[in-house]
Amino acid sequence: MKYTYLPYTENFRNQDSFFPACLVPDSRSDIFHLHPHYEFLCCLEQRNQKFICQNKGYLIDYPCIILEKPFTLHNSYLFEGPPIPVTIVYFSESWMKRVSPVTDLEALIGKTSAAVFDISKHLTEFRDLIEVFHRYPYDSPAQQHTLILILETIMELQLKNQFHENANTDQSYIYTVMKDIIEHFDSKKRSEDYAREYYVSTTTLYRDFKNCTGLTFHQFLNLTKINEAKTMLRTGKFSTNEISQILGFADPTYFFPFFRKYTGMSPKEYASSKKKHK
């Protein structure tokens, strides 16, 4: 299984953001990803689609809207047949509270990690809304408020969440741990430190982390390190030796194979590729 972070923000931290996209996903995609933002996905076509969230698989054979909560490991793009256009929006909780403080995402999604809405009976209405969404300039206030309108329409129609998951409230602290690691990354902190802060044993931390995310605690730490490395390489202000030290590698020679394992390229190759796209 392949894991990655989506490179759609300057860095992985939970900044106030709204990022729309229209993707034609690869039907062979096997990339699982997670991020500190909500993800909105709208597929207007009736196509067999395999949606995997927190290690739970779900088959969708109807036009749908999918909403995923922050820090949810998922893959929404496993289509059968030729790729089709899909509208995707990433937005942070802080953005939602600022733009539309009355929109209750918890009420919309419920206690599950994600929500899947069957829009087949209201396809014309949602097709018109998506058309309006793409008619406005990228990241404009009008486009942002169209997304709010789409979410409010789901609530007004009282569409039911088709994705069922047994949420364990005792494990909810894991999402706070993930946010802490991302926003205050410290390579000197170990699993024992996080366990102590949240008053659990390391065994409990490992178990709850795996149950909540599908990732092990150390897989998540490694992916966070990769994201930190990418951020520093993009700035061009740090040498690879400096980056390896910041990330806690005692020997820089260990950093190179680590980075290649997760990105498929060396740090130098990654930095060069980002310079070409500026």
GUNU-602171 format. One record per residue (C-alpha): z, y, x; residue in one letter. Coordinates in steps of 0.1 Angstrom, whole numbers, padded with zeros to 4 digits, always signed. Each point is the difference from the previous one (the first is absolute). Layout:
N
ZYXA ...
This chain:
278
+0000+0000+0000M -0009+0034+0013K +0022+0031-0003Y -0008+0036+0005T +0011+0035-0008Y -0025+0023-0018L -0010+0029+0023P -0005+0025-0029Y +0027+0025+0011T +0006+0017+0033E +0029-0024+0005N +0018-0027-0021F +0029+0021-0010R +0007+0008-0036N -0014+0035-0001Q -0009+0019-0031D -0036-0012-0005S -0028-0008-0025F -0030-0018+0013F -0029-0012-0022P -0026-0024+0010A -0029-0020-0014C -0005-0032+0018L -0024-0029-0002V +0023-0027+0012P -0011-0030+0021D +0002-0031-0022S +0011-0019+0031R +0029+0024+0007S +0032-0017+0011D +0019+0032+0011I +0034+0003-0015F +0016+0034+0003H +0030+0021-0009L +0008+0037+0000H +0027+0024-0011P -0022+0013-0028H -0009-0011-0035Y -0035-0014-0003E -0022+0004-0031F -0030-0022-0004L -0026+0000-0028C -0027-0026-0004C -0022+0007-0030L -0020-0032+0003E +0009-0034-0014Q +0001-0021+0031R +0022-0029+0012N +0025+0016+0024Q +0029-0015+0018K +0029+0024+0004F +0027-0011+0024I +0033+0019+0000C +0032-0009+0018Q -0013-0035+0006N -0007-0005-0038K -0036-0005-0010G -0015+0011-0033Y -0036-0004-0013L -0016+0029-0018I -0032-0006-0020D -0001+0034-0019Y -0004+0037+0007P +0033+0011+0014C +0022+0027+0014I +0025-0012+0027I +0030+0020+0011L +0021-0011+0030E +0033+0014+0011K +0007+0012+0035P +0007-0026+0027F -0017-0027-0020T -0020-0025+0020L -0032-0006-0019H -0037-0006+0000N -0019+0012-0030S -0036-0005+0012Y -0007-0037-0002L -0031-0001-0022F -0023-0028-0008E -0036+0009+0002G -0016+0032+0014P +0023+0029+0008P +0003+0027-0027I +0013+0036+0001P +0037+0005-0005V +0019+0033-0004T +0031+0001+0021I +0027+0028+0003V +0030+0000+0023Y +0028+0024-0009F +0036+0005+0011S +0030+0002-0022E +0007+0035+0012S -0035+0011-0010W +0005-0015-0035M +0033+0018-0004K -0015+0033+0011R -0032-0002-0021V +0013-0018-0031S +0038-0003+0000P +0001-0015-0035V -0023-0029+0008T +0023-0031+0001D -0016-0025+0023L +0029-0024-0003E -0005-0001-0037A -0037-0007+0005L +0004-0028+0026I +0034-0013-0010G +0020-0022+0024K -0029-0018+0015T -0016+0009+0033S -0033+0007-0017A -0016+0005-0034A -0033-0014-0012V -0014+0016-0032F -0029-0015-0020D -0022+0029-0010I -0028-0020-0016S +0008+0012-0035K +0000+0036+0011H -0028-0002+0026L -0020+0030-0013T +0030+0023+0001E +0010-0010+0035F -0036+0000+0012R -0003+0037-0012D +0033+0009+0018L -0011-0016+0033I -0034+0018-0003E +0019+0033-0004V +0022-0009+0029F -0030-0003+0024H -0016+0031-0015R +0026+0023+0016Y +0002+0009+0037P +0019-0023+0023Y +0038+0005-0001D -0004+0030-0024S +0028+0008-0025P -0024-0010-0028A -0006-0034+0015Q +0038-0004+0005Q +0007+0008-0036H -0027-0023-0012T +0019-0029+0017L +0031+0012-0019I -0020-0001-0032L -0011-0036+0007I +0036-0011+0006L +0011+0018-0032E -0028-0017-0019T +0013-0034+0011I +0034+0009-0014M -0013+0015-0032E -0020-0031-0007L +0031-0021+0008Q -0019-0024+0022L +0021-0029+0011K +0005-0010+0036N -0018-0034+0005Q +0016-0006+0034F +0032-0019-0003H +0025-0002+0028E +0037-0007+0001N +0015+0030+0018A +0032-0006+0019N +0021+0032-0001T +0023-0013+0027D -0029+0002+0024Q -0011+0035-0009S +0017+0015+0031Y -0029-0015+0020I -0023+0028-0011Y +0026+0025+0013T +0001-0019+0033V -0038+0001+0003M -0001+0038-0007K +0027+0005+0026D -0019-0019+0026I -0032+0019-0007I +0014+0035-0003E +0026-0003+0028H -0016-0025+0023F +0023-0009+0030D -0011-0027+0023S +0036-0004+0012K +0013-0011-0034K +0001-0038-0006R +0003-0021-0031S +0037-0002+0005E +0003+0038-0002D -0019+0001-0033Y +0021-0029-0014A +0032+0018+0009R -0012+0033-0016E -0007-0018-0033Y +0031-0023+0001Y -0019-0033+0001V -0003-0027+0026S -0032-0003+0021T -0007-0033-0018T +0002+0018-0034T -0022+0028+0013L -0026-0024+0012Y +0000-0020-0032R -0001+0031-0023D -0027+0016+0021F -0022-0031-0002K +0006-0004-0038N -0007+0037-0007C -0031+0006+0021T -0015-0033+0011G +0004+0012+0036L +0027-0009+0024T +0022+0028+0013F -0015-0002+0034H -0036+0000-0013Q +0008+0033-0018F +0016+0015+0032L -0031-0010+0020N -0024+0016-0025L +0021+0031+0000T -0002+0001+0038K -0038-0004-0002I -0002+0029-0024N +0022+0022+0023E -0023-0010+0029A -0031+0010-0020K +0015+0033-0009T +0009+0008+0036M -0034-0011+0013L -0018+0022-0025R +0019+0031+0013T -0011-0006+0035G +0033+0013+0013K +0015-0033+0012F -0012-0024+0027S +0001-0037-0009T +0029-0005+0024N +0020+0027-0018E -0008-0015-0034I +0011-0035+0011S +0033+0015+0012Q +0005+0019-0033I -0007-0032-0020L +0026-0020+0021G -0022-0020+0023F +0018-0006+0033A -0034-0007+0016D -0032+0018-0010P -0020-0031+0007T +0016-0016-0031Y -0012+0029-0022F -0037-0005+0006F -0003-0035-0014P +0024+0010-0028F -0023+0029-0010F -0031-0021+0002R +0015-0028-0021K +0005+0024-0030Y -0030+0023+0004T -0027-0021+0018G -0004+0026+0027M +0018+0014+0030S +0020+0033-0002P -0028+0017+0020K -0027-0013-0023E +0019+0011-0031Y +0006+0035+0014A -0037+0003+0009S -0011-0011-0035S +0022+0027-0016K -0015+0027+0023K -0035-0009-0011K +0009+0004-0037H +0015+0035+0005K 
